[in-house]
Amino acid sequence: MKTEHKAKVEQKVAAVKASYAQLGSGEGDLSELLRIIHFPGYTTPAEAVFTVGIAESLATIAAGLNQLHQTLVEGAKAVVAR
C-alpha cells in the first residue's frame, strides 16, 4: 500500500474511533430514554410508532456497523496471514 493510502486509512480509522467514542458517551442518554418512556402520558400511539421505528432502525444500523467493523479487521488480518 502506498504511503498516501496508508495515511488516508489512518485518517479514516481515527475518524471511526472518534465516532465510536461519541456513541459510547450516548449510553447515558439511552438509559434516560428508558426512564422517560415510563412517565404517564409519555406519548401518543402514533408517536410510539415513530419511537419504536427509530429504535429498530438504530439497532439495525448498529448491528450493521458491528458487522462491517468485524469484516474490516478480519479481512486485514487475513491479508497479513497469507
C-alpha positions, 0 to 999 in steps of 0.5 A: 500500500502506498504511503498516501493510502496508508495515511488516508486509512489512518485518517479514516480509522481515527475518524471511526474511533472518534465516532465510536467514542461519541456513541459510547458517551450516548449510553447515558442518554439511552438509559434516560430514554428508558426512564422517560418512556415510563412517565404517564402520558409519555406519548401518543400511539402514533408517536410510539410508532415513530419511537419504536421505528427509530429504535429498530432502525438504530439497532439495525444500523448498529448491528450493521456497523458491528458487522462491517467493523468485524469484516474490516479487521478480519479481512486485514488480518487475513491479508497479513496471514497469507 
